[in-house]
């Protein structure tokens, strides 16, 4: 099992960037509910929201 965990940790390190997101108490549940309502994961919902805002900034 340790090898599997090590493999997953190494894969994440090589293929993903991570950032801790700190939200006001209760906000995560609100965002999770919005993501659930459209069948998305919390991570996908947040990433798409960031992408949309970045696109709007690029058009300015």
N, C-alpha and C positions, 0 to 999 in steps of 0.2 A: 504494500500500500504506500509506503514511503516513496518508492520510485515513481509511482503514478502521481503523487502530490508534487514531487520535485519536477516531474515533466510538465505538469500543468502550470506550476509557478514559473518555470523557465519559459514556456510558451507565452504566458501573459507578459513577462518581462520583455520578450523580443517583439511582440506583436501588438501590444496595447499600451497606451499612456493612461495613467490614473490620476485622479484629482479628488480629494475629499470635498464633498459639498456640504456646507453647513447651512441649515434652514431654520427659520423660527419654528418653535414647537407647534405641531399640528399641520404644518405646510406640506410635509412629505405625504401625509395621508390624503390631502386634497389633490396633490399632483398624481399620486398613485390611482386615485379614483377616476381622474380624468383620463389617464392612460388606459385603465381597465375598460372604461366606457367605449373606447375605440379599438380595443383589442391589441394594445401595444404594451411592451414592457416599459417599466419606469425609465430605464436607461435609453431606450429608443425614443421615448417621448421627449426627454430632456435634450438628447442630441439633435432631434429634429427642430426643437424650439430654438436651439442655438444656431443651427444652420439657417433657419428662416430669418432670424435677426441679422446674421452676418450678411445674408443676401440683400436685405433692405439697406444695410449700411453701405454696401458696395454700389448700390444704385444711386446713392446721393452724390 
